[in-house]
Structure formats: C-alpha cells, structure tokens
C-alpha cells in the first residue's frame, strides 16, 4: 500500500511547480539585472533535467544559487534552496533536503512574498514527513494552509488568487496524508473530502481523480470495502474521461482497484486491469510503477511465472531505480522468487532466498513497529493538544464570568445574599458540567485509544502470522536441502541423527556430499540460531559445496582452509567487520579403502571402540566402560571465519575397525541448562551417556539421547540448536 501511495506523491510536486514556474516567468522582465537573468536560466535548466538527469539538475541549481546570491534577491535565493531541497528529496537524501528547505523558508520570510512563504512552509513540512517527524510536518502544513487562506481572503489579482487556491488544495492533501500515516484515518478522510470542491472549482480534474483514489485507499485501510470500491470506480471513470490526461495515475488506480479484496471483479478482469496498468507504466517509463505491478502480478500467479520473466523483473529492479530504493523491492521479489524456485524443484536456491527474505522482513517489521509506536504517540499528542486548547477556552470563560459577578456585587449590595447564593449555585453547576465534559472527553479519548490498541493488535497479529508462515516455509525449504536419510544410508546404513533446532529454522546443520572417490559428512554449528543462524548456515554450506564440487578438494584440512577463505570473503563484501562463521566436525571416507580423515574447527570427533588393542594414533583415551573406550580428537582451536590467530587446519587419518562408532556433534546438548539445579549438562556426562549406550542399536541410541535431553531440559528454555550424528562402521 505504501508503494501504491507513493505513485501519487510526485503529482503534488508538479502542481506546486506550476505556480513556481509562473512566479519565475512572471518576474522575468526588462528590469532584471544580469545575475537575475542568469539565475532564471539556471532554474529553467534545472526543471528540464530534474527527473531525467538529477546530478546535472543539481549542478544547475547550485549555479542558480550562486547567481541568486549575487542579486541579493531573497525570493530568488529562496527558490534556489527550494530546488536543491527537491533534488535531495528525489535522491532520498532527506536530512539534506530538510536543511535546504529550511534555508528556503528563511529567505522567503525575508522577501515578504506571502505565496512564496506558503509554498516554503508546505515544502519544509514535506521534508519532515520524509523524516517521519509527523508533528512538525503537520504544524508546517497547517501554516501553509493558513497563509494560503489569508491570501484568498485579501484583494489580490486573478492570477495570485488562482495560485493560492492550488496551494490551499496542496496543503489539504498533505495534511490528509499525515493523518493517514499516523493512523487517524477519519481525519485523513475529512481533509481529503475538503480538497475535492476546491479542485473542482479550479477545474483540476487530475487532482479530483487522485483524491478519489486516495479516499479509496484510506477506506480500504478502515476495512470499508464498499466505499473503497466506490471511489476506485469514480477515480478510474474520471481517468478514462477526456477531462484527465495522466496515464501513470490511471495505471496506479487500476492496480489499486484490481488488488481490492472482496471486490465485484472477476479473476479475468483483475488480470486485465493489472496487465493494462503494466502496459501504461512501461509506455510512459514509470519504472517504480512497472516494478510494483510486476510484483503484484507475481504474487497472484507465481507458479506460472517463467524463469525468464523473473530475471526480467530482477533486471528492472536492479537497473531501473536508485540503489537506495532497492530494499523495498528486494523483499517481495525474494519471496516471489523463492516460491517460484520451490515450485520448479530448486529447493536449495529457494531456501537461500527465503532466508534472505526473512532477514529483510524482520528489519522492515522492526522499523514498522517503531513507526507505529511513534505514530501512536504523535496521535496522542495531537489529541492532547486539542483537548488542552478547549480547557483553556473554558477556563477563560470562567474567569470572565467571575469578574462580572464581582461588579454586580459592588453595585447591588441590596441583593448581596441573593447574588452570593446565585454564584454558588452557578459555580457548582459549572463545576459539575465542566467535570462531566471532562469525564466525557476522557472517556472518548480512552475509547479511541482502546480502538487503536485493538487495531494495532490485529495488525501485529497479522504480521506475526505472515512472518510465522514464511519461517515455516523456510523450515520446509531447509529440510529440503539437508541430506536425506536415503543419501546417508547408501554409504552408512548403520547410523543415526539427533537434530533438534532451538527455533523453527536452525543455525546448526548437517552436510553430505560425494564425488567419484570420497564421501563427505559434517556437523556444523553456525553463529547464532533461528533466522540469523540460518543466514550464516547458507553462507557456510555454500562454501563447503564449492570446495568439493567446484574446486574438487578431498582432504578435510584443505576443505576447511578454503571454506574459511570463502566465508571471510563473502562477509567482507558487506563492508562491515563481520565475525560470523561456524564450528565444524568434518570427515571424508574413501569409497574403496574406507579410510577416514578428520578435521575440526572447535568441534571434536568422538570414537568409541570396543577392542582397545589398537589405540588410534593422535587420539587420547577419554573414558572407558566395560569393553568400550571413548577416544577424542578435539580439532583445531579456531573457527571457520575471521579470526586473528588463524593458521592452517590439521587432519588425522583413522584406520577403522569393525564395530567402531564415530560421533560428530555441536555444543548444544552439553551447553543446555536444566536438571534439578538448572546447571549445564556439560561434556563429561554426555560422554558417559554416549559410551553407556554405544552397545545398543543406532536407532535406540538416538531415542535414548532424545529422552535424556528432554528430561534434562524439563521446564527450562532450549538455549541453542542441537545436532549429534552417530556413524557405525
């Protein structure tokens, strides 16, 4: 919906530009100085290139400012700063825009040009809207409205009055948008309704059509779907008439109506309207509208979108808009791409893109929740200000009345007692009425706040459900890219996997690959858990895949060395000092000789051997029970990631015996808090449990580990992902 509303934002500026151009050309005469003429020429060039070549337009505005300052003409200087503010807004450099527009207001105030002042108030107010400073934005838009109304009530010429009428309409639109942003939809409707008669008076039918669309959107937000449909129809009807020639606005209205829930439109009509909107956007070069429409088409029929169409959409997103605007499109695009890839069976890429979508979604939702809190506070401030103003009026009335009663008492001593009685009665009545009013007002405020809370709760629940659905979808994708039991059973039929993520998706992962000569198996523990951990797992899993499949590495130490290099290189592209990575236990098994090689980053390999006549070289006997001995190789004390003491990874070769069992594990089980005293489980008890169960079948070992973990966990919260793999040879 924000994308939809942004389609109309530019038109308001165009309307203002009409009277800016008028003022410039109206003042361009034979009495001008050379510098004034130069300034006007630069301003005209700015207008020619503002939307096509913004960098060049800024140079012209800068040159115009220099020329204007040489004239000491405050109005010209104000216009130059205004143009610079606009170009900063176009580039989403909102703080710089705010600074320029503040300067513009200062110089217009010095010039005394009331219309220029009204214009500057409006533009300065818009800059605060971009910065989400809603109260300040509202204050300046109301000042703009007030100055325009002052001009309209004075004796001005026809042209000045016409411009003021446009300015008034513009201010009403902007105030309505502010109220819409902070969730005061009824107030937003009130100001939008006010603007329509003035637009009709000025024969500004484009503005009327846009007002109808804006009304439709606001009614939709209020779940007044019948009213929303009514105004969308009126808007489209006006856009299709000869009175209006604004194709981009028409395209946006078509899209808004097509996306209406519970409308009277058939699926065929919806498709037709979206395709028509897309065609108009492409014809008139509205890249923003084109991308938005493509995304909406994709959401409704992602399963039928070809790979070529998706790539075309991606190219429009990457090359058709400014870099600082990419994020708002990347999020819905990644979700669309992920679902399309999953439908075509490409689960690995689908999972990677879904995880990235969830990351962006979490960021935008946190920002959205922050904005909702800010909006709610602003709404409260506005309501409080209005209420306090009414109390001041009542208080003033009370004081005036008391003074009057004193005068009466002085001049009518004869009825003193009667008047005293009357005053007491009046004051009592006044207090009672005032108290009732106050209670009523407070009840109204509380009622509205309760409605707002209910509304916000519904929004939060809706968003939580959407996030939950997406995360569950990511879980299915993660499950799809993890190795299957069938893959592992081909080479290691006697094995088990105990995998228990803390959240829906996991930072721990198990990995399996093979080539002509070797089978590779790993258990990895990435930084974090949940969505952040899953994001890191995507990077680390890709690094391992490249080492084996692209670089054809087979030695475990070389794989870890290269994987570390690839992971560090990937995170370095972000430009930040990212230390994320993984701990891992990795083995390779030679298909012909069955010889095993092991390398580890922080994580160990445990070997349980029932005949200890042949102690494996490089291992330490850690624990012995009955006929079984548990040996440990701890791996290297360094992670896969950016580490200041990095060195080459070591490896060990193991000559396996019959009945040997290898255990690969993360630290989640040993670090879990629980038991009677809420302490960590720790590694020694886990080793004892492993060796005690080693004589049982692999399926029984998994079940016993699961029972032990759940029993230990009890009422405690699981703090990390858990992954243990057992491989019997």
C-alpha positions in Angstrom: 0.0 0.0 0.0 2.9 2.4 0.7 4.1 1.7 -2.8 0.7 2.5 -4.2 0.5 5.8 -2.3 4.0 6.8 -3.5 2.8 6.7 -7.1 0.8 9.9 -6.5 3.4 11.7 -4.5 5.1 13.3 -7.5 1.9 14.9 -8.8 1.7 17.2 -5.8 5.1 18.5 -6.5 4.1 19.1 -10.2 1.2 21.2 -9.1 3.5 23.3 -6.9 5.9 23.5 -9.8 3.2 25.1 -12.0 3.0 28.1 -9.8 6.7 28.2 -9.1 7.3 28.4 -12.9 4.6 31.1 -13.1 6.2 33.2 -10.4 9.6 32.9 -12.1 8.4 33.8 -15.5 6.1 36.5 -14.2 9.0 38.3 -12.7 11.3 37.8 -15.7 11.4 41.3 -17.4 13.4 44.0 -18.8 14.2 45.5 -15.4 16.1 42.5 -14.3 19.8 42.5 -13.6 22.2 40.3 -15.4 22.6 38.0 -12.4 18.8 37.6 -12.1 18.5 36.6 -15.8 21.4 34.1 -15.3 19.6 32.7 -12.2 16.4 32.2 -14.1 18.1 30.5 -16.9 19.7 28.0 -14.5 16.3 27.5 -12.8 14.8 26.6 -16.2 17.6 24.2 -16.9 17.0 22.6 -13.5 13.4 22.0 -14.4 14.3 20.4 -17.7 16.7 17.9 -16.1 15.3 17.3 -12.6 13.8 13.9 -13.4 16.0 12.8 -16.3 19.5 13.7 -15.1 19.3 14.6 -11.4 23.1 15.1 -11.0 23.1 17.7 -13.8 20.0 19.3 -12.4 21.7 19.8 -9.1 24.7 21.5 -10.8 22.3 23.9 -12.4 20.5 24.6 -9.1 23.9 25.2 -7.4 24.9 27.6 -10.2 21.4 29.3 -9.9 22.0 29.7 -6.1 25.4 31.5 -6.7 23.8 33.8 -9.3 20.8 34.5 -7.0 23.1 35.4 -4.0 24.8 37.9 -6.2 21.5 39.7 -6.8 20.6 39.8 -3.0 17.1 39.0 -4.1 15.7 37.0 -1.2 12.9 35.4 -3.3 15.4 34.1 -5.9 17.7 32.7 -3.2 14.7 31.0 -1.6 13.7 29.4 -5.0 17.3 28.1 -5.4 17.3 26.5 -2.0 13.9 25.1 -2.7 15.1 23.4 -5.9 18.1 22.0 -4.1 15.8 20.6 -1.5 13.7 18.9 -4.1 16.6 17.2 -5.8 17.7 15.9 -2.4 14.2 14.5 -1.9 14.3 12.8 -5.3 17.5 11.1 -4.2 16.1 10.1 -0.8 18.7 12.3 1.0 16.0 13.6 3.4 18.2 15.3 6.0 20.0 17.4 3.4 16.6 18.2 1.8 15.3 19.4 5.2 18.3 21.7 5.6 17.9 23.2 2.1 14.2 23.7 2.5 14.7 25.4 5.9 17.0 27.9 4.2 14.4 28.4 1.5 11.8 29.3 4.2 14.2 31.8 5.9 14.8 33.7 2.6 11.1 33.7 1.6 10.2 35.2 5.0 12.8 37.9 4.4 11.3 38.6 0.9 7.8 39.1 2.3 6.3 37.2 -0.6 3.2 35.6 1.0 2.7 33.0 -1.7 6.4 32.1 -1.5 6.2 31.8 2.3 3.1 29.5 2.0 4.9 27.4 -0.6 8.1 27.2 1.6 6.0 26.1 4.6 4.5 23.3 2.6 7.8 22.1 1.2 9.5 22.3 4.6 6.6 20.4 6.1 7.0 17.7 3.4 10.6 17.2 4.4 9.6 16.4 7.9 7.1 13.9 6.6 10.0 12.1 4.8 11.9 12.1 8.1 8.8 10.7 9.9 8.6 13.8 12.1 4.8 13.9 11.9 4.0 16.6 14.4 6.4 19.1 12.8 5.2 18.1 9.4 1.6 18.8 10.5 2.5 22.1 12.0 4.1 23.5 8.9 1.4 22.2 6.6 -1.2 24.0 8.7 0.9 27.1 8.5 0.9 26.8 4.7 -2.9 26.3 4.7 -3.3 29.4 6.9 -1.2 31.7 4.7 -2.9 30.5 1.5 -6.3 31.2 3.1 -5.1 34.7 4.1 -4.2 35.4 0.5 -7.6 34.2 -0.7 -9.4 36.5 1.8 -7.4 39.6 0.6 -7.7 41.7 -2.5 -5.3 40.1 -5.0 -5.3 39.8 -8.7 -6.8 36.8 -10.5 -3.5 35.0 -11.1 -2.4 35.3 -7.4 -5.7 34.0 -6.2 -5.5 31.1 -8.6 -2.1 30.1 -7.3 -3.3 30.4 -3.7 -6.2 28.1 -4.5 -3.8 25.5 -5.7 -1.6 26.0 -2.7 -4.6 25.5 -0.4 -5.6 22.3 -2.1 -2.0 21.1 -1.9 -1.9 21.8 1.9 -5.2 20.0 2.4 -3.8 16.9 0.6 -0.7 16.9 2.7 -2.5 17.2 6.0 -4.7 14.3 5.0 -1.6 12.2 4.1 -0.1 13.0 7.6 -3.2 11.9 9.4 -3.3 8.8 7.2 0.3 7.9 8.1 -0.3 8.1 11.9 -3.5 6.0 11.6 -6.0 8.8 12.2 -8.0 7.8 9.1 -11.2 9.7 9.8 -9.2 13.0 10.0 -7.4 12.0 6.8 -10.8 11.5 5.1 -12.0 14.8 6.4 -9.2 16.8 4.8 -9.3 14.8 1.5 -13.0 15.5 1.2 -12.3 19.2 1.8 -9.9 19.4 -1.1 -12.3 18.0 -3.7 -14.6 21.1 -4.0 -11.6 23.3 -4.4 -10.2 21.0 -7.1 -13.5 21.1 -9.0 -13.6 24.9 -8.6 -10.1 25.1 -10.2 -11.1 22.5 -12.9 -8.2 20.4 -11.6 -9.8 17.1 -12.7 -6.5 15.2 -12.3 -6.4 16.2 -8.7 -10.0 15.1 -8.3 -9.2 11.7 -9.8 -6.2 11.3 -7.4 -8.3 12.4 -4.4 -10.9 9.7 -5.3 -8.1 7.1 -5.4 -6.6 8.4 -2.1 -10.1 8.2 -0.5 -10.4 4.6 -1.8 -7.1 3.6 -0.2 -8.0 5.1 3.2 -11.4 3.5 3.2 -9.7 0.2 2.4 -7.4 0.6 5.4 -10.5 1.2 7.5 -12.0 -2.1 6.1 -14.8 -0.1 4.4 -14.5 -2.1 1.3 -17.8 -0.9 -0.4 -16.7 2.7 0.0 -13.2 1.8 -1.3 -14.6 0.1 -4.4 -17.0 3.1 -5.0 -14.1 5.6 -5.0 -11.8 3.4 -7.1 -14.6 3.2 -9.7 -15.1 7.0 -9.6 -11.4 7.6 -10.0 -11.0 5.2 -12.9 -14.1 6.7 -14.6 -12.5 10.2 -14.4 -9.1 9.0 -15.6 -10.8 7.4 -18.6 -12.7 10.6 -19.5 -11.4 13.3 -21.8 -11.0 15.7 -18.8 -7.9 13.9 -17.5 -4.6 13.1 -19.2 -2.5 11.5 -16.6 -1.8 7.9 -17.6 0.5 7.0 -14.7 -2.2 8.0 -12.2 -4.7 5.9 -14.2 -2.3 2.9 -14.1 -2.0 3.2 -10.3 -5.8 3.5 -9.8 -6.2 0.3 -12.0 -3.7 -1.5 -9.8 -5.3 -0.4 -6.6 -8.8 -1.5 -7.7 -7.5 -4.8 -9.0 -5.9 -5.6 -5.7 -9.2 -5.0 -3.8 -10.3 -7.9 -1.6 -13.9 -8.9 -2.0 -14.5 -6.7 -5.0 -17.0 -7.4 -7.7 -14.3 -8.0 -10.2 -13.8 -11.4 -11.8 -10.3 -13.0 -11.9 -10.2 -12.4 -15.6 -11.0 -8.6 -15.1 -8.3 -8.4 -12.4 -5.7 -9.8 -14.7 -6.8 -7.5 -17.5 -6.5 -4.4 -15.2 -3.1 -5.4 -13.9 -1.8 -6.0 -17.4 -3.2 -2.7 -18.6 -1.5 -0.9 -15.7 1.8 -2.7 -16.6 1.5 -1.6 -20.2 0.9 2.1 -19.3 3.8 2.1 -16.8 6.1 0.7 -19.5 4.9 3.1 -22.2 5.5 6.2 -20.0 8.7 5.0 -18.4 7.3 4.8 -14.8 9.8 2.2 -13.6 8.5 2.4 -10.0 5.0 1.6 -11.1 6.2 -1.1 -13.5 8.1 -3.0 -10.8 5.3 -2.7 -8.3 2.7 -4.0 -10.8 5.0 -6.9 -11.8 5.4 -7.9 -8.2 1.6 -7.9 -7.7 1.1 -10.0 -10.8 3.8 -12.3 -9.5 2.1 -12.6 -6.0 -1.1 -13.8 -7.7 0.4 -16.3 -10.1 3.9 -17.1 -9.1 3.6 -20.7 -10.1 3.0 -19.7 -13.7 5.8 -17.2 -14.0 8.8 -18.4 -16.1 12.4 -18.0 -15.1 12.9 -15.5 -17.9 10.1 -13.3 -16.5 11.6 -13.4 -13.1 15.0 -12.5 -14.4 13.4 -9.6 -16.4 11.8 -8.4 -13.2 15.1 -8.6 -11.3 16.8 -6.6 -14.0 14.1 -3.9 -13.8 14.7 -3.7 -10.0 18.5 -3.6 -10.2 18.9 -1.2 -13.1 15.7 0.8 -13.2 15.8 2.5 -9.8 18.2 4.2 -7.4 20.4 1.9 -5.2 18.9 3.4 -2.0 15.4 2.3 -3.1 16.3 -1.4 -3.7 15.3 -2.7 -0.3 11.6 -2.0 -0.7 11.5 -4.2 -3.8 14.1 -6.8 -2.9 11.9 -8.1 0.0 8.7 -9.0 -2.1 10.9 -10.1 -5.0 12.9 -12.6 -3.0 9.7 -14.1 -1.5 8.2 -14.4 -5.0 11.5 -15.9 -6.4 11.8 -18.4 -3.6 8.3 -19.7 -4.1 8.8 -20.0 -7.8 12.0 -21.9 -7.4 10.4 -24.2 -4.9 7.6 -25.0 -7.4 10.2 -25.8 -10.0 12.0 -28.2 -7.6 15.1 -26.0 -6.9 14.8 -26.2 -3.1 18.3 -25.2 -2.3 18.1 -21.8 -4.0 14.6 -21.4 -2.8 15.7 -21.9 0.8 18.6 -19.4 0.5 16.3 -16.7 -1.0 13.6 -17.3 1.6 16.2 -16.9 4.4 17.3 -13.6 2.9 13.6 -12.5 2.6 13.0 -13.3 6.2 16.1 -11.2 7.2 14.8 -8.2 5.3 11.3 -8.8 6.5 12.5 -8.8 10.2 14.3 -5.5 9.6 11.3 -3.8 7.9 8.9 -5.1 10.5 11.0 -3.7 13.4 11.1 -0.4 11.6 7.3 -0.6 11.0 6.6 -1.4 14.7 8.8 1.6 15.7 6.9 3.8 13.3 3.6 2.6 14.7 4.7 3.5 18.3 5.9 6.9 17.1 2.6 7.4 15.2 0.6 6.4 18.2 2.5 8.9 20.4 2.0 11.7 17.8 -1.7 10.9 17.6 -1.9 11.2 21.4 0.0 14.5 21.4 -2.4 15.9 18.7 -5.4 14.8 20.7 -4.0 16.1 24.0 -3.2 19.5 22.4 -6.7 19.8 21.1 -8.2 18.9 24.5 -6.0 21.3 26.4 -6.9 24.1 24.0 -10.6 23.5 24.8 -9.8 23.6 28.5 -8.1 26.9 28.2 -11.1 28.4 26.5 -13.4 27.1 29.2 -11.1 28.5 31.9 -11.0 31.9 30.3 -14.8 31.9 30.2 -14.9 31.1 33.9 -12.6 33.9 34.8 -14.6 36.4 32.8 -17.8 35.3 34.4 -16.3 35.6 38.0 -15.2 39.2 37.2 -18.6 40.1 36.0 -20.2 38.8 39.2 -17.9 40.9 41.3 -19.0 44.1 39.5 -22.6 43.1 40.1 -22.0 42.6 43.8 -20.4 46.1 44.1 -23.3 47.9 42.6 -26.2 45.8 44.0 -25.5 45.5 47.7 -29.2 45.2 48.4 -29.3 41.8 46.9 -25.9 40.7 48.0 -27.0 37.5 49.7 -29.1 36.5 46.8 -26.3 37.0 44.3 -23.9 35.1 46.5 -26.4 32.2 46.5 -26.7 32.5 42.8 -22.9 32.5 42.3 -22.5 29.4 44.5 -25.2 27.7 42.5 -23.7 28.7 39.2 -20.2 27.8 40.2 -21.4 24.4 41.4 -23.3 23.9 38.2 -20.4 25.0 36.2 -18.0 22.6 38.0 -20.5 19.8 37.6 -20.9 20.5 33.9 -17.2 21.0 33.4 -16.4 17.8 35.2 -19.0 15.9 33.2 -17.5 17.3 30.0 -14.0 16.4 31.1 -15.1 12.8 32.0 -16.9 12.5 28.7 -13.9 13.8 26.8 -11.5 11.5 28.6 -13.8 8.5 28.1 -13.9 9.4 24.4 -10.1 9.6 24.3 -9.8 6.3 26.2 -12.3 4.7 23.9 -10.4 5.8 20.8 -7.2 4.6 22.4 -8.7 1.2 23.1 -9.9 1.1 19.5 -6.3 2.0 18.4 -4.9 -0.7 20.6 -7.3 -3.3 19.2 -6.5 -2.2 15.7 -2.7 -2.3 16.3 -3.1 -5.7 18.0 -4.8 -7.0 14.9 -2.1 -5.6 12.7 0.7 -7.1 14.8 -1.1 -10.5 14.9 -1.5 -10.4 11.1 2.2 -9.5 10.6 3.3 -12.2 13.1 1.2 -14.7 11.2 2.8 -13.7 8.0 6.3 -14.0 9.5 5.4 -17.3 11.0 4.1 -18.6 7.7 7.3 -17.5 6.0 9.5 -19.0 8.6 7.6 -22.3 8.5 8.0 -22.2 4.7 11.8 -21.6 5.2 11.8 -24.7 7.5 10.4 -26.8 4.8 13.0 -25.5 2.4 15.8 -26.1 4.9 14.6 -29.6 5.3 14.6 -30.0 1.5 18.3 -29.0 1.1 19.6 -31.0 4.1 20.8 -34.5 3.1 18.2 -37.2 3.2 18.4 -40.4 5.2 18.5 -42.3 1.9 21.6 -40.4 0.8 23.4 -41.2 4.0 22.1 -44.8 4.2 23.6 -45.7 0.8 27.1 -45.4 2.3 26.4 -45.6 6.1 23.2 -47.7 6.6 24.0 -48.1 10.3 23.8 -44.5 11.6 21.5 -42.1 13.5 20.8 -38.3 13.5 19.6 -36.4 16.6 18.7 -33.0 15.3 16.7 -30.5 17.5 16.7 -26.8 16.4 16.0 -24.2 19.1 13.8 -22.3 16.7 11.8 -23.2 13.6 14.9 -22.8 11.4 18.4 -23.8 12.6 21.9 -22.4 12.7 23.2 -26.0 13.2 23.2 -28.1 10.0 24.5 -31.5 8.9 26.1 -31.8 5.5 26.7 -34.6 3.0 28.4 -34.6 -0.4 30.2 -37.2 -2.5 32.4 -37.3 -5.6 33.9 -40.2 -7.5 36.3 -41.2 -4.7 35.1 -39.8 -1.4 32.0 -39.3 0.8 32.0 -36.2 2.9 30.0 -35.8 6.1 29.9 -32.9 8.6 28.1 -31.5 11.6 28.3 -27.7 11.7 27.3 -25.1 14.3 27.0 -21.6 12.9 27.0 -18.3 14.8 23.5 -17.6 16.3 20.3 -19.6 15.8 16.9 -19.0 14.2 16.8 -16.8 11.1 20.2 -15.2 11.8 21.9 -18.6 12.3 20.2 -19.9 9.2 21.5 -17.0 7.2 25.1 -17.8 8.3 24.4 -21.5 7.5 23.6 -20.6 4.0 26.9 -18.9 3.5 28.9 -21.7 5.2 27.0 -24.5 3.4 27.7 -22.8 0.0 31.4 -22.6 0.9 31.6 -26.3 1.6 29.7 -27.1 -1.6 32.1 -25.0 -3.7 35.2 -26.7 -2.1 34.0 -30.1 -3.1 32.0 -29.6 -6.3 33.9 -26.7 -7.9 37.4 -26.8 -6.5 37.5 -30.7 -6.3 39.1 -30.7 -2.9 39.2 -34.0 -1.0 41.4 -33.6 2.0 39.5 -32.4 5.0 42.1 -29.8 6.2 42.3 -28.3 2.7 38.4 -28.1 2.6 38.3 -26.2 5.9 41.1 -23.9 4.9 39.4 -22.9 1.6 35.9 -22.8 3.3 37.3 -20.2 5.8 38.7 -18.1 2.9 35.3 -18.2 1.1 33.3 -17.3 4.2 35.5 -14.4 5.1 35.4 -13.1 1.5 31.6 -13.3 1.4 31.1 -11.4 4.7 33.8 -8.9 3.7 31.6 -7.7 0.8 29.1 -6.2 3.2 31.8 -3.6 4.2 31.3 -4.3 7.9 33.5 -6.1 10.4 31.5 -9.3 10.5 33.0 -12.1 12.6 30.3 -14.7 12.0 31.2 -18.2 10.9 30.9 -21.8 12.1 32.4 -24.5 14.2 32.5 -27.9 12.4 33.4 -31.5 12.6 34.2 -32.9 9.1 35.1 -36.4 7.9 35.9 -37.8 4.5 35.5 -41.6 3.7 37.5 -43.1 0.8 35.0 -45.3 -1.1 37.5 -48.1 -1.9 39.7 -48.2 1.2 37.0 -47.0 3.8 39.9 -44.9 5.3 38.5 -41.9 7.3 40.1 -38.5 7.5 39.0 -35.9 10.1 39.5 -32.1 10.6 37.7 -29.9 13.0 37.2 -26.3 13.8 36.5 -26.0 17.5 34.2 -29.1 17.4 35.5 -32.6 18.2 35.2 -36.1 16.8 34.5 -38.9 19.3 35.4 -42.5 18.5 34.0 -45.5 20.5 36.0 -48.7 20.0 35.1 -51.9 21.7 38.5 -53.6 21.3 41.2 -51.3 22.6 44.1 -53.4 21.4 44.9 -50.9 18.7 44.8 -47.4 20.0 44.3 -44.9 17.2 47.2 -42.6 16.6 46.6 -39.0 17.7 43.7 -39.8 20.0 43.5 -39.6 23.7 41.6 -42.2 25.7 39.0 -40.1 27.4 36.7 -42.6 29.0 36.4 -46.4 29.4 33.4 -48.5 30.4 33.1 -52.3 30.2 34.7 -53.3 26.9 34.3 -49.9 25.2 36.7 -46.9 25.2 35.8 -43.4 24.0 38.6 -41.5 22.3 38.6 -37.9 21.4 40.2 -35.7 18.7 39.4 -32.1 19.6 40.2 -30.4 16.3 41.8 -27.0 16.0 41.1 -24.1 18.3 39.9 -21.8 15.6 36.6 -21.2 13.8 35.7 -21.0 10.2 35.5 -17.2 9.9 37.5 -14.1 10.5 39.9 -14.9 13.3 43.1 -13.0 14.2 45.1 -16.1 15.0 44.2 -18.2 12.0 46.5 -21.0 10.9 46.2 -23.9 8.5 43.9 -26.7 9.7 45.3 -30.1 10.7 43.9 -33.5 9.9 44.1 -37.0 11.2 43.6 -40.3 9.4 41.8 -43.1 11.2 42.2 -46.8 10.4 38.7 -48.1 11.4 38.0 -51.4 12.9 34.7 -53.4 12.8 32.1 -52.1 15.2 33.8 -48.6 15.5 31.4 -45.8 16.0 32.1 -42.1 15.1 30.2 -39.3 16.7 30.0 -35.8 15.3 28.3 -33.1 17.4 27.7 -29.5 18.1 27.9 -27.9 21.6 24.1 -27.5 22.0 23.5 -30.6 24.1 26.4 -30.1 26.5 25.6 -26.4 27.0 21.9 -26.9 27.8 20.7 -25.7 31.2 18.4 -28.0 33.2 18.2 -30.7 35.8 17.3 -30.2 39.4 19.6 -27.2 39.9 19.4 -25.5 36.5 23.0 -26.1 35.5 24.7 -27.0 32.2 24.7 -30.7 31.1 28.5 -30.5 30.2 30.6 -32.8 28.0 31.7 -35.4 30.6 28.1 -36.6 31.4 27.4 -36.6 27.7 30.5 -38.8 27.0 29.3 -41.2 29.7 25.8 -41.4 28.2 27.3 -42.0 24.7 29.6 -44.8 25.8 26.9 -46.4 28.0 24.5 -46.5 25.0 27.2 -47.5 22.4 26.4 -51.2 22.6 22.8 -50.6 21.6 21.4 -50.2 18.1 21.8 -46.9 16.4 18.0 -46.2 16.5 17.9 -46.9 20.2 20.9 -44.6 20.8 19.0 -41.8 19.1 15.9 -42.4 21.2 17.8 -42.6 24.4 19.6 -39.3 23.7 16.3 -37.6 22.9 14.8 -38.9 26.2 17.9 -37.7 28.1 17.8 -34.3 26.6 14.1 -33.7 27.1 14.3 -35.0 30.7 17.2 -32.7 31.4 15.5 -29.7 29.8 12.4 -30.0 31.9 10.7 -26.6 32.2 13.9 -24.7 31.0 14.1 -23.0 27.7 16.2 -24.6 25.0 19.1 -22.2 24.5 20.8 -23.5 21.3 20.4 -25.8 18.4 21.4 -29.5 19.0 22.9 -31.8 16.4 24.5 -35.2 17.1 25.3 -37.8 14.3 26.4 -41.3 15.0 28.1 -43.4 12.3 28.8 -47.1 12.8 31.3 -48.9 10.6 
